[in-house]
């Protein structure tokens, strides 16, 4: 199936340049966390994803990132340690399978975002393919620059997109590497607009799912109504059976009216927490009835898997016995609106 542009995107800057660069929201969050934790030493990450053409436009999709364990600094000149490259390749394969390296990310407190001969050399050595990406931010995340490798040099790209989709690979890496990257419950995510964007998208998907359920219910009711009417016509001379037909019609009418009432209640502000992924079918009834608390560990780190009906308050009460950990859970996972969580989402536990 041909690759398509993501539908749920947020534009940053002027995106008229080529290639079009798309950064998944979890990756953007992870890079901002590295900015928050940078001290006097430079830090970086390998960028993982794919490049290609979509509708005759060159595109780069960055769906993952793994931290570079060591960046060598010698008289203000940077280089990547061979051991760090090998470790990064190992993490890439472990968490992201056969996805490719599409560039790298750097924070250097000693300089403003930009390129120089040493950085160009690093990029050409490890990421010398056309349209690979170099991203550099200042430690506070206030300024950032994107570059694409074209015509054997890094050329600045004036804009990019943040896109939203389920990304369990990146989420699992963030959970497993939390201690190594010094991510703590008290951290705050710099790009709050990205979190608000995620919440808006989730609300839209929930509304679309409810409409799909109601349309299916209406179609099924109409079909059953026609079947019953046909049976009723063939039994017109049987009074008892006609009464049974009338009873069935009354039940179907009540079912349809109830569905309409639920749709109106949601439109007026009723909160629904569900799991919807664009292009997938509605979940089966066995999954819909799942309400069991699920708390797992990955690499020694605890996380909670969101169940139907969960809020941050109910999760805090299940795990800790009271609601005092709501704010800590929200900060840990970069959530600005705790109501917008979805079934199956893995939440880090403080």
C-alpha positions in Angstrom: 0.0 0.0 0.0 1.4 3.4 -1.0 2.5 5.7 1.8 0.1 8.6 2.5 0.5 11.9 4.3 -0.5 11.8 8.0 -3.9 13.3 8.5 -3.4 14.5 12.1 -0.5 17.0 11.9 0.6 20.3 13.4 2.7 22.6 11.3 5.8 24.3 12.6 7.3 27.1 10.5 7.2 27.4 6.7 6.9 23.9 5.2 7.5 24.8 1.5 11.0 23.3 1.5 11.9 19.8 0.3 12.0 17.2 1.8 8.9 17.4 4.0 9.9 16.4 7.5 7.4 14.7 9.8 8.3 14.1 13.5 6.0 11.8 15.6 4.7 13.4 18.8 6.4 10.9 21.2 9.7 11.5 19.5 9.3 15.3 19.8 8.5 14.8 23.5 11.6 12.6 24.0 13.9 15.2 22.3 12.4 17.9 24.6 13.2 15.7 27.6 16.8 15.5 26.5 16.9 19.3 26.3 15.5 19.6 29.9 18.2 17.2 31.2 21.3 18.6 29.3 24.0 20.0 31.6 27.4 21.3 30.3 28.1 18.3 28.1 26.6 17.8 24.6 23.9 15.2 24.2 22.3 13.7 21.1 20.0 11.0 19.7 19.9 8.8 16.6 16.7 9.4 14.5 14.8 6.4 13.2 12.2 6.1 10.5 11.9 6.1 6.8 12.4 8.3 3.7 10.6 8.2 0.4 8.2 9.9 -2.0 4.5 10.6 -1.3 2.5 12.1 -4.2 5.8 12.9 -5.9 7.1 14.8 -2.9 10.2 13.8 -0.9 9.3 13.0 2.7 11.1 11.9 5.9 9.1 10.3 8.7 10.9 10.3 12.1 9.0 7.8 14.2 11.7 6.9 16.7 14.8 8.1 18.5 17.5 6.5 20.8 20.0 8.4 22.9 23.6 8.6 21.8 25.5 7.4 24.8 28.6 9.5 24.3 29.6 12.5 22.2 33.3 13.2 22.3 34.3 16.9 22.7 37.9 18.0 22.0 38.7 21.7 21.9 35.1 22.6 20.9 35.2 20.0 18.1 32.6 17.2 18.4 32.7 13.6 17.2 30.8 10.4 17.9 32.5 7.6 19.8 32.5 4.3 17.9 31.2 2.5 21.0 28.3 5.0 21.1 27.4 4.3 17.4 27.5 0.5 18.0 25.3 0.9 21.2 22.9 3.1 19.2 22.6 0.6 16.4 21.9 -2.1 19.0 19.1 -0.1 20.6 17.7 0.7 17.2 17.4 -2.9 16.3 16.1 -4.0 19.7 13.3 -1.4 20.0 12.5 -0.5 16.3 13.3 -3.7 14.4 14.2 -3.2 10.8 13.6 0.6 10.7 16.4 2.7 9.3 18.5 5.5 10.7 17.4 8.7 9.0 19.6 11.3 10.8 20.6 12.6 14.2 19.8 15.1 16.9 22.2 17.3 18.9 22.2 19.7 21.9 25.4 21.5 22.6 25.3 24.1 25.5 28.5 25.7 24.2 27.1 26.8 20.9 23.9 28.1 19.2 22.0 25.8 16.9 23.7 25.6 13.5 26.3 23.6 11.5 30.0 23.7 11.0 32.7 21.7 9.3 32.9 19.1 12.1 29.2 18.5 12.2 29.0 18.3 8.4 31.8 15.6 8.6 29.9 13.6 11.2 26.7 13.7 9.2 28.5 12.7 6.0 30.2 9.8 7.7 27.2 8.2 9.4 24.2 9.6 7.5 25.5 10.3 4.0 22.3 9.4 2.2 20.1 11.9 0.4 17.4 13.6 2.5 18.7 12.4 5.9 18.0 14.9 8.7 20.1 16.8 11.3 18.2 18.6 14.1 19.9 20.9 16.6 18.3 22.6 19.6 19.5 24.8 22.4 19.3 23.3 25.9 16.2 25.2 26.8 14.4 24.2 23.6 13.7 27.8 22.7 15.5 27.6 19.4 15.8 24.7 16.9 17.1 24.2 13.4 16.3 21.4 10.9 18.7 20.4 8.1 18.4 18.0 5.2 21.4 16.4 3.5 21.1 17.4 -0.2 23.7 17.9 -2.9 26.4 16.6 -0.4 25.8 19.3 2.2 23.4 20.1 5.1 20.8 22.6 3.9 18.5 24.3 6.4 14.8 23.4 6.2 12.5 26.2 7.4 9.5 24.2 8.7 8.4 20.7 9.6 5.3 18.8 10.9 4.5 17.2 14.2 2.2 14.2 13.6 0.2 12.0 15.9 -0.3 8.3 15.9 0.0 5.3 18.2 3.7 4.6 18.7 4.2 1.7 21.1 7.9 1.2 20.0 8.9 4.7 21.0 6.8 4.6 24.1 8.4 1.3 25.2 11.9 2.8 24.6 11.0 5.8 26.7 9.8 3.6 29.6 12.8 1.3 29.5 15.4 4.1 29.3 13.8 6.4 31.8 16.5 6.0 34.5 19.4 6.1 32.0 18.1 9.4 30.6 17.4 10.8 34.1 13.6 11.3 33.5 11.9 11.9 36.9 8.3 12.4 38.0 8.9 16.1 38.6 9.9 16.8 35.0 7.8 19.1 32.8 7.5 18.8 29.0 8.5 22.0 27.3 6.2 21.7 24.3 2.8 21.8 25.9 1.2 22.7 22.6 2.0 19.2 21.3 0.2 17.6 24.2 -2.9 19.9 23.7 -2.8 18.8 20.0 -2.8 15.1 21.0 -5.8 15.7 23.2 -7.7 17.5 20.4 -7.0 14.6 18.0 -8.1 12.0 20.5 -11.4 13.8 21.1 -12.1 13.9 17.4 -11.4 10.2 16.9 -13.7 9.3 19.8 -16.5 11.3 18.3 -16.0 9.6 14.9 -16.0 6.2 16.6 -19.4 6.9 18.3 -20.9 8.0 15.0 -19.7 4.8 13.4 -21.3 2.7 16.1 -24.6 4.6 15.8 -24.7 4.2 12.0 -24.1 0.5 12.4 -26.9 0.2 15.0 -29.4 2.2 12.8 -28.5 0.0 9.7 -29.0 -3.2 11.7 -32.3 -2.0 13.2 -33.6 -1.1 9.7 -32.7 -4.5 8.3 -34.4 -6.3 11.2 -37.5 -4.1 10.8 -37.8 -5.0 7.1 -37.4 -8.7 7.9 -40.1 -8.6 10.6 -42.4 -6.7 8.3 -42.0 -9.3 5.6 -42.7 -12.1 8.1 -45.7 -10.1 9.4 -47.2 -9.8 5.9 -47.0 -13.5 5.4 -48.8 -14.1 8.7 -51.5 -11.5 8.3 -54.3 -14.0 9.0 -52.7 -15.2 12.3 -53.7 -12.7 15.0 -51.3 -14.1 17.7 -48.4 -13.9 15.4 -49.3 -10.4 14.4 -49.2 -9.4 18.1 -45.7 -10.9 18.3 -44.6 -8.9 15.3 -46.0 -5.7 17.0 -44.1 -6.5 20.2 -40.8 -6.9 18.2 -41.4 -3.6 16.4 -41.9 -1.8 19.8 -38.6 -3.3 21.1 -36.7 -2.2 18.0 -38.1 1.3 18.3 -37.0 1.6 21.9 -33.5 0.4 21.0 -33.2 3.1 18.2 -34.5 5.8 20.5 -32.0 4.8 23.2 -29.1 5.0 20.7 -30.2 8.5 19.6 -30.4 9.6 23.3 -26.8 8.3 23.9 -25.5 10.3 20.9 -27.3 13.5 22.1 -25.8 13.0 25.5 -22.3 12.7 24.1 -22.8 15.8 21.9 -23.8 17.8 25.0 -20.5 17.0 26.8 -20.7 13.4 28.1 -17.1 12.0 28.4 -16.2 8.8 26.6 -12.8 7.1 26.9 -12.2 4.6 24.1 -9.5 3.3 21.8 -9.7 4.1 18.1 -7.0 3.8 15.5 -7.7 5.3 12.0 -8.3 2.6 9.5 -9.1 -0.2 11.9 -12.4 -1.9 12.8 -14.4 -1.3 15.9 -13.2 -3.4 18.9 -14.9 -6.7 19.6 -17.3 -7.1 22.5 -14.9 -9.2 24.4 -12.4 -6.2 24.4 -15.2 -3.7 25.2 -16.0 -5.5 28.5 -12.3 -5.4 29.7 -12.1 -3.5 33.0 -9.3 -5.4 34.8 -6.5 -3.3 36.2 -3.2 -4.0 34.4 0.1 -3.0 35.8 3.3 -4.3 34.3 7.0 -3.8 34.4 9.5 -3.3 31.6 13.2 -3.3 32.3 12.5 -2.8 36.0 10.3 0.3 35.3 6.6 0.2 36.3 3.8 1.4 34.0 0.1 1.1 34.0 -2.0 0.1 30.9 -5.2 2.2 30.7 -8.5 0.3 30.9 -12.0 1.3 29.8 -13.4 4.0 32.1 -10.0 4.9 33.6 -9.1 8.5 34.6 -5.9 9.7 36.2 -7.8 9.8 39.5 -9.1 6.2 39.3 -5.6 5.0 38.3 -4.0 6.8 41.2 -6.6 5.3 43.5 -6.0 1.8 42.1 -2.2 1.9 42.3 -1.6 4.0 45.4 -4.9 3.9 47.3 -5.8 7.6 46.9 -5.8 10.4 44.4 -2.8 12.3 45.5 -0.6 11.0 42.6 -2.8 12.5 39.8 -0.5 15.5 39.2 2.7 13.3 39.3 1.3 10.8 36.8 0.3 13.7 34.5 3.8 15.3 34.7 5.5 12.0 34.2 3.6 11.4 30.9 3.5 15.0 29.6 -0.3 15.2 30.0 -2.0 18.6 30.2 -5.5 17.1 30.2 -5.8 13.9 32.2 -9.2 13.1 30.7 -7.7 12.4 27.3 -6.1 9.0 27.8 -7.0 6.0 25.7 -7.5 2.3 26.3 -4.2 0.4 26.0 -2.0 3.5 26.6 1.0 2.8 28.8 1.4 5.4 31.5 4.7 5.7 33.4 4.2 5.4 37.2 6.1 7.7 39.6 
